[in-house]
């Protein structure tokens, strides 16, 4: 209770004093709160309070700031006093290790940003894929598909179905021109897509979509679904290059980063040895 009373007095006196300080000039080094040997100065609040704040709101914010500051300092002192020297030493070592890791990582990232070659050719991607394709087995089923959904009352319904069934380029182009009439569509069947994502959009069973089919249709109360499955890849099949191209690029970049860091480390050690800044006895 005594601690809380003293702390409350510190908060109240300091907060009220700060409001007065806004009304008259005072030294920027004026103390507004003390916890043991730690001091909180008026200038510490300079960037804390928003501009054009009311007197009442500033009092609330200052009280909150001082309380947070005091509690933090008191907890730090209590923690320091209740830890053994060995424990404090371990904490300081952890802090030092963390600081060193941050400095080293920032240095490495800066060098990587300056020196890493991020241009990856299609030939390099393909070569990497051919060498490692056994590591790229699918965890999901993929399909190449076309589908669209339109209002069943649409006037040219039969024409749309005819265009969709057709393999002629001009009919595909006609569908593209009419796409604003469709509620949903995907007319490019050269792209591999996860079957689960297609199933979320279409009211067909998984079994139906796993069959290669030039045409499937289904009508509901609102419209008509048209679907064509061009190709299917099952789980554990080798993933197609087009599907994992971006992943391979990331893997190549990661490999380059590791090699660049190793080269940098070798150069640093070589230079330090040459200049007698690194010696082994």
Secondary structure, DSSP 4 states (H G I P E B T S, - for coil): -HHHHHHHHHHHHHHHHHHHHHHS---TT-EEEEETTEEEEGGGGTTTSPTT--HHHHHHHHHHHHHHHHHHHHHHHHHHHTS-HHHHHHHHHHHHHHHHHHHHHHHHHHHHHHH------HHHHHHHHHHHGGG-B-SS-EEEEEEEEEETT-TTHHHHHHHHH---HHHHHHHHHTGGG-SEEE--TTSEEEHHHHHTTS---HHHHTS-EEEEEEE-SSEEEEEEEEEEE-TTSBPPHHHHHHHHHHHHHHHHHHHHHHHHHHHHHHHHHHTTS----
